[in-house]
Structure formats: structure tokens, C-alpha cells
Amino acid sequence: MQDPQRDFHPIPGHAETLAPGLRRVLAPNPSPMTFRGTNTYLLGDGDLAVIDPGPEKAEHLNALLQAIGADRVSAILVTHAHVDHSPLARALSERVDAPVYAFSDAFGGRSAVMQQLAASGLMGGGEGVDAAFMPDIRLADGDTVSGTGWSLRAIHTPGHFGNHLSFAWNDALFCGDLVMGWASSLVSPPDGDLTDFMASCARLRSTEWSVLHSGHGAPIPNPAARLDWLITHRLSREAAVLDALQSGPATSATLAARIYTDTPPALLPAATRNVLAHLIDLNGKIRVAPMGPLGADVQFALT
């Protein structure tokens, strides 16, 4: 049986047609966290929207300019301010004379809990944040951006990142890093918020999408099934965290080592951040409590 994610090997820099009026250009930035690289999408014919310009790499900028050709770019849209999605937006904007749209700068969209944790300085995080990112035009939830033959509706979907937007194009959705077919998303406080992540997944699940176009990996042709899997996966991780705490108080790093037994050592720091996200969510539900000031290295205990 074919696996579209495992078989996903597009050529970086090559504009591949996914549907009438939609092309994808893969950035040359593969890694354990980005899979084959970042997907940049070109939407429209003649009058284009560019979604997620990607990392600040000259070869990717040149590939996008070649794919754009003589067409007009009327909008550059960014799902979120991670360094693999947003940094090229400014250089591309200057070259094609188009505004950059996003929810906010890199630090907007955080819940009150995450704002407090960030202000405390005890939480860490900040993996790959494009701290200098600033859009020309801010999009609120429900705002639309339109060009000739296309229209995109912004949906605020925090969880992986506070300022994360998804963009609805008819019954297709550009979902950034909230939903990916090849892996579950990293949720690392205070940039990521598991409570928000679960709410965003539930919100997307309430709509019947035909396909999800993710920030990394192949298109997801069964959105409902994938969202159900993500929600179930997170609930199973929550259960594993609570079960591991039956043995007594522990830090997120200790719990991650117990739970993620098949995870390569290089990915354990990311797993630890995911466990920390669960602990903060469970603290909000009064299921666990920190044994000291809430921070990345504090021990948690069952309540």
C-alpha cells in the first residue's frame, strides 16, 4: 500500500502543480523537524498569492522568482513566524512589490497563561522563532484576502505557535504546521500551547475539508481522519504522562525518557517540550501541580 508521506520526494526548487491554479515549491531545508523541507505554495493564475515564502535562502528566493515569472504577486501570506516559514517574506516582498500578511509579529496570539510564562523567563522555548518578523498587514480571524480568481479566509489556529493562521481556499485548507501527515506537531511552551492546539484541531474538525496542504509533507487527502488521529494521539500522550506520574513527582525530561522509549536521542529535547506542554495543560485542568515555580525543570506531581 502506498504511503503518500513516505513517497513524498519532490525536487527542491521545482514548481509542481497540485491542482488547477495551485503550485508547490519545496525549499531546500530538510531536517528531522522539517521533513523534506518547507512547502511554499503559489495560488492563482496571473495574479498570485504566495503562502509561506520559507527560510531565508537565496536559492529558494530565486526558485520562487522563476516560478512567478511575469505574473503579478498581490499577497504574501505567512502561517506563522518560525524560521522555516517566514524569513524570506521580506526579501520576496521587496522583489515583487507585494505586502506581507500574517496574524501578528512573532509574539502575538499567545494565551494569557503563555504570556505569563514567557514573562517569567523560566520556560525556555523559542526554538526557531523568527523574532524580527513583522507583517505589513495583520489578519484577524475570519478576514479574507482575495485576488483574481482566488480568495483565502484566515483562520486563527494557535497551538503549534501563537500567531499561527490557516488559510481556507474553498474546501481546501493551507494548515501550516498545525496538521502534518508525516508527524505530529511540536508544541513547545510558551510559543506553543497544547490547550490551544487541541481547540484548534477540534475547530478544524468541525468543517468538512477536501484536502489539507501542510507546511511540510504531502497533501493530506483525508483531513477528518488525520485530525481524529492527532486528537487521539494527544489524548494518549496525556494518559501516558498521568500514568508515569503514578510513580511519583518527575520533571518533563524524566517523563519524556520514560514515555518516548523509541525516540532517537536527537529528538528527545523536542519530546521533552511536548511533555512540558502536556503538564502545563494538565496543570490548567488541575490534574497535576508543579512542585515550585512553574518552569521547564520543575517537578510535577498528581493532584
C-alpha positions in Angstrom: 0.0 0.0 0.0 1.4 3.4 -1.0 2.1 5.9 1.7 1.9 9.5 0.3 4.2 10.8 3.1 6.9 8.2 2.8 6.8 8.5 -1.0 7.0 12.3 -0.9 10.2 13.3 -2.6 9.6 16.5 -4.6 12.6 18.2 -6.2 13.6 21.3 -4.3 13.1 24.5 -6.3 10.8 22.8 -8.9 7.3 24.3 -9.2 4.9 21.3 -9.1 1.2 21.6 -10.0 -1.1 20.2 -7.3 -4.4 21.4 -8.6 -5.6 23.9 -11.2 -4.2 27.3 -10.1 -2.1 25.8 -7.3 1.6 25.0 -7.3 4.1 24.0 -4.7 7.8 24.8 -4.5 9.8 22.9 -1.9 12.5 24.8 0.0 16.0 23.2 0.3 15.9 22.9 4.1 15.3 19.2 5.0 15.8 18.2 8.7 14.3 15.9 11.3 11.9 18.8 12.2 11.0 20.0 8.6 10.9 16.6 6.8 11.8 17.1 3.1 11.7 20.9 3.6 9.2 23.8 3.7 6.3 23.8 1.2 5.8 27.2 -0.4 2.5 27.5 -2.2 1.7 29.7 -5.3 -2.0 30.2 -5.7 -3.6 31.8 -8.8 -3.0 32.3 -12.5 -1.5 35.6 -13.4 -2.4 37.2 -10.1 -0.8 35.2 -7.3 -0.8 34.6 -3.6 2.4 33.2 -2.1 1.8 31.2 1.1 4.8 30.6 3.4 7.8 32.0 1.5 10.1 29.9 3.7 13.6 30.1 5.0 16.0 32.9 4.1 17.8 31.0 1.4 18.9 32.7 -1.8 18.3 29.6 -3.9 14.7 29.4 -2.7 14.1 33.0 -3.5 15.5 32.5 -7.0 13.3 29.4 -7.4 10.2 31.4 -6.4 11.0 34.3 -8.6 11.5 31.9 -11.5 8.2 30.2 -10.8 6.4 33.5 -10.5 7.9 34.7 -13.8 5.9 37.6 -15.3 2.9 37.0 -13.1 1.9 39.6 -10.5 2.0 38.8 -6.8 -0.7 40.6 -4.9 -0.3 39.0 -1.5 2.4 37.1 0.5 0.8 35.2 3.4 2.6 33.7 6.4 1.1 30.9 8.5 3.4 31.6 11.5 6.8 33.1 12.4 9.1 30.2 12.6 12.4 30.5 10.7 11.5 27.8 8.2 8.3 29.7 7.1 8.6 33.5 7.4 12.1 35.0 7.0 12.0 35.1 3.2 8.8 37.1 3.2 10.6 40.5 3.4 13.1 39.8 0.6 10.3 38.4 -1.6 8.1 41.4 -0.8 10.8 43.8 -1.9 11.4 41.9 -5.2 7.7 41.6 -6.2 6.3 44.7 -4.5 3.6 42.8 -2.6 2.5 43.2 1.1 3.1 40.5 3.7 0.0 39.3 5.6 0.0 37.5 8.9 -1.8 37.4 12.2 0.9 39.4 14.1 4.5 39.6 14.9 6.3 36.6 16.3 4.9 37.0 19.8 1.2 37.6 19.2 -1.7 35.2 19.7 -0.4 33.7 22.9 -2.9 32.8 25.6 -2.8 34.6 28.9 -1.1 31.6 30.5 1.7 31.6 27.9 2.2 35.3 28.2 2.7 34.9 31.9 5.2 32.0 31.4 7.1 34.0 28.8 7.3 37.0 31.1 8.6 34.8 33.9 11.6 33.8 31.8 11.6 30.3 33.4 10.0 28.4 30.5 12.7 28.4 27.7 11.3 27.7 24.3 12.0 29.9 21.4 13.0 27.1 19.0 13.4 28.6 15.6 11.4 31.8 16.2 11.8 34.5 13.6 11.9 37.2 16.3 12.3 40.0 13.7 9.2 39.1 11.7 6.6 41.9 11.2 3.8 41.7 8.7 2.7 44.7 6.7 -1.0 43.8 7.2 -2.4 42.0 10.2 -5.2 39.5 9.6 -7.8 38.8 12.2 -9.7 35.5 12.4 -12.2 35.5 9.6 -10.5 38.1 7.4 -10.2 37.4 3.7 -7.5 38.2 1.2 -8.5 38.0 -2.5 -7.0 38.2 -5.9 -8.2 37.5 -9.4 -9.8 34.0 -9.3 -9.0 33.2 -5.7 -10.0 34.1 -2.2 -8.4 33.0 1.1 -10.1 33.2 4.5 -7.8 33.4 7.6 -8.5 31.1 10.5 -6.6 31.7 13.7 -5.3 28.3 14.7 -2.9 28.7 17.6 -1.3 25.7 19.3 1.9 25.0 17.4 2.6 28.7 17.5 0.6 31.6 18.9 0.3 33.7 15.7 -0.5 30.6 13.6 -3.0 31.1 10.8 -4.6 28.6 8.5 -6.0 29.7 5.1 -9.2 28.3 3.7 -9.4 28.1 -0.1 -12.9 26.9 -0.9 -13.0 23.4 0.8 -9.2 23.1 0.8 -7.1 24.3 3.7 -3.5 25.5 4.0 -2.8 24.4 7.5 0.8 25.4 8.1 2.4 23.2 10.9 -0.8 22.7 12.9 -1.6 19.5 11.0 1.0 17.4 9.1 0.7 14.0 7.6 4.2 12.7 8.3 4.4 13.6 12.1 2.6 15.2 14.9 3.3 18.9 15.5 5.8 20.2 18.1 4.1 22.1 20.9 6.8 23.9 22.9 5.7 26.5 25.5 5.4 29.4 25.6 5.5 29.6 21.7 3.2 26.5 21.6 0.1 25.9 23.8 -1.4 22.4 24.0 -4.8 23.7 25.2 -4.9 26.0 22.2 -3.7 23.1 19.9 -6.5 20.8 20.9 -9.1 23.6 20.5 -7.7 24.4 17.0 -7.8 20.8 15.9 -11.4 20.5 17.2 -12.3 23.7 15.3 -10.9 22.4 12.0 -12.5 19.0 12.6 -16.0 20.7 12.6 -15.6 21.6 8.9 -15.5 19.1 6.0 -12.3 19.8 4.2 -11.4 18.0 0.9 -7.7 18.3 1.4 -5.1 19.8 3.8 -2.0 21.4 2.3 0.6 21.3 5.1 3.7 23.3 5.7 5.7 20.1 5.3 5.0 16.8 3.6 2.5 15.6 1.0 -1.1 16.8 0.8 -3.5 15.1 3.3 -6.4 13.7 1.4 -8.4 12.5 4.4 -8.5 15.6 6.8 -11.1 14.2 9.2 -9.2 11.0 9.8 -5.9 12.9 10.3 -7.4 15.3 12.7 -9.1 12.5 14.6 -5.7 10.7 14.8 -4.0 13.9 16.1 -6.6 14.4 18.8 -6.5 10.8 19.8 -2.7 10.8 19.8 -2.5 13.8 22.1 -5.1 12.2 24.5 -3.0 9.0 24.6 0.1 11.1 25.4 -1.8 12.8 28.2 -2.8 9.4 29.6 0.8 8.2 29.4 2.0 11.3 31.3 -0.6 10.8 34.1 0.3 7.1 34.3 4.1 7.9 34.5 3.4 10.3 37.4 1.8 7.4 39.4 5.4 6.5 40.3 5.9 9.9 41.9 6.9 13.5 41.0 9.0 14.0 37.9 10.3 16.6 35.5 9.3 16.8 31.9 12.7 15.4 30.8 12.3 12.4 33.1 8.8 11.7 31.9 9.9 12.1 28.2 12.6 9.5 28.7 10.0 7.1 30.2 7.3 7.7 27.6 9.2 8.2 24.3 11.2 5.0 24.5 11.5 4.6 20.7 12.5 8.2 20.0 16.0 8.8 18.7 18.2 10.7 21.2 18.4 13.7 18.9 14.6 14.2 19.1 14.3 13.7 22.9 14.6 17.5 23.5 11.5 18.1 21.3 9.7 15.2 23.1 10.5 16.8 26.4 9.0 20.1 25.2 5.9 18.2 24.2 5.6 16.6 27.6 6.1 20.0 29.2 3.1 21.3 27.1 1.0 18.4 28.4 2.0 19.2 32.0 1.0 22.8 31.7 -2.3 21.8 30.1 -2.9 19.3 32.9 -2.0 22.0 35.5 -4.7 24.1 34.0 -7.1 21.2 34.3 -6.0 20.8 38.0 -4.8 17.2 37.3 -1.2 17.9 38.1 0.7 20.7 40.0 4.3 22.0 39.9 6.4 21.5 43.0 7.8 25.0 42.8 7.7 28.0 40.4 6.3 26.8 37.0 9.3 26.3 34.8 10.9 23.9 32.3 12.9 22.0 35.0 10.4 21.9 37.8 9.0 18.5 39.1 5.2 17.9 38.7 3.0 15.7 40.8 -0.5 14.4 40.6 -3.1 16.4 42.4 
